Structure formats: structure tokens, C-alpha cells
Amino acid sequence: LGRVAGLRIAARSSSLAARDLAMDAQSIAERLGVAKLLEGSLRRQGNVLRVSVQLVDGSSGLAEWTDGFERGPNELLSLQQDIVRRVVQHMLPDAEQVTVEPATHSASANELMLLARYHEQQVRAREQVDTELLLKVIELYRSAIELDPESALAHSRLAGALLYLGDLEAAEAPIYRALSLDPESSEVQHTRGLYFFARGDPEALSAFRRAVELNPNNADALESYAYALWMQRYQDQVAPLFRRALELDPLSLPRYGALGELLGKEGKSAEVYELIDRIEELFGGPEACRVVSRLYELTGDVDRAIAWAIRARDLEPDNRDHVWWLAQLH
């Protein structure tokens, strides 16, 4: 998701599950709360990459701008930068020259980071950590760093994966390396905050705050900052940050769960029920069932919580998280 001069745009293929791709542009724009959709297709013919891109108006569903690109097999990075420049120039013709910095200047490292990010999101989407897959993610980031040792994001993402594994000692070096390369990166500052938070260091709060200052649209940083404030009982500032993170990332099930957890513990049952309705509208599957179950439990409706936990277990009987949660409710 991106935001340009108050206009939100979304890349259709990366923001929606495969089952949603048949939806028309207007429905997708409404569901995501965006003004524009960026659609594209890529074909490889021999050594030539042919990419077509169109910017679709979310209210009418009509394409307002189209363009085509041809590049060699090792020019994917420059192609991504060109597409961003063209889209911004179309939407903001009077804006100053757009500068786009890639995560890495190595095409091979970029491919490894994309693959690592994909697997990392799979790991983080589940409560039960797939350690084997997470170790694969860590090795992919390390391989990317070997190809581009000057990539701050590669070091930062390696540190983040190591923190998720629970290896604080191993995470320290890549965090400080990322900071030395790009201290003004919101993502790097966010990872720094996660490191301090895991250590119980109060500096975590300032690191999360700095990450949000550097990029107010960093949904992960907003949510981490909210958690840190919540832990220190700055209650009045927490809900707006959770809501902002959810607004920026409206198809993230865990963000609904995070906001619902806060509202439920504050006794705001009516708002929790609204979130439950939204989750039922947007999501399916066992993970969504367990989140709904937890939110009902927070409202005191244990019978409904058990019913939704049973749904989660029946949909995915081999997932111990569902069985454990059902046992907790009983």
C-alpha cells in the first residue's frame, strides 16, 4: 500500500488473495479504502521482460493511465524504479523530481530478499512458528548480504528474522550494521526498537517513535509504537495508532486482532462486535475463526468463543494452536 499526496494506491496482485482477484476494481478499491489501483502484467520472451502497467480509478473502475516497459533480465530493479517514477509523475505532475532508492542495488540480492520476505510473511502469519522455514529465511537474507553488504534493509531484515527466532545475541550485529548504513530508515529504526523491546530496554519507545516520524505510513512501526505505549500505560495514545496501522493495512488479520485486544480489555464491547463483523466480511479460514473466538472471549461471550474455536479446530485439526485455545476456553 502507498500514499501519495493524500491519494492511496494499491498494487492489486500483492494486496489481495488469489480468490479476490476476480473482483472488479471498484469493489477492490472500496474494500481496501484506496483511491487508485495499480495493475500490471509481466511476460518473458527470450531475454526480454515485457511489462504493461495501468493505473485504475477506484471510483469509476476505468484505467486513467497505461504504459509499457521492455527490459533485459537483469534490469528488474531499474524497472521497478521507473514504474514508481512514472506513476508519481502522472498523479503529481507539478511535484519535484522523484527519487526512488531500492532496497539493494544487486539484482540477485533483490531476488533473494523478495523470496525471503515471502517466506517470512508465511511464518509470521501463524502463531505456531515454523522454525525450519524461519531458518531458511535467515539463510536467504544472509546470502543477500553476501551479494550486497551495503544494503541496510538486508541487514535490518536479517536482524528482524533473528529476533523472531529469539536469537537476540545474533541479531545485535546486523542491527547496528544497518544503523551505520542508513540511520534515517524507518524500517531500520523499527527493527532497532524491536531489539530494545526484546531486551526490556526503555530505549525501544524512542526507536519506535523515530520510526514513525521517519515514515508515518509504516504500519508495523505504528503498531509496535502502540504496543510500547500500551505497556507503559499511555492509554489515550494507543487506540489511534492501532487504528492508523489498520487503515494503512486493511487486509491484515493480525491488525484486527491487535485493535480488538485493546478494545476488549478496555471494555468497549460494541466496538469489538463491529470488528468481528468486519473480520467475518473480509476473511475466511481457521486463523480468522480463532481471532473471532478470542474477541468474543474478551467481550465475555464464552459460548460463542467456544463455537468459533471449534470451527477453527475443525478446519485445521492438525494446528495445535486451535486445540490449545479451545482447551483454554473450556
Secondary structure, DSSP 8 states (H G I E B T S, - for coil): -EEETTEEEEEHHHHS-GGGTTS-HHHHHHHHT-SEEEEEEEEEETTEEEEEEEEEETTT--EEEEEEEEE-TT-HHHHHHHHHHHHHHHH-TTS-------S-S-HHHHHHHHHHHHHHHHHHTSSS--HHHHHHHHHHHHHHHHH-TT-HHHHHHHHHHHHHHT-HHHHHHHHHHHHHH-TT-HHHHHHHHHHHHHHT-THHHHHHHHHHHH-TT-HHHHHHHHHHHHHTT-HHHHHHHHHHHHHHSTT-HHHHHHHHHHHHHTT-HHHHHHHHHHHHHH--SHHHHHHHHHHHHHHT-HHHHHHHHHHHHHH-TT-HHHHHHHHHH-
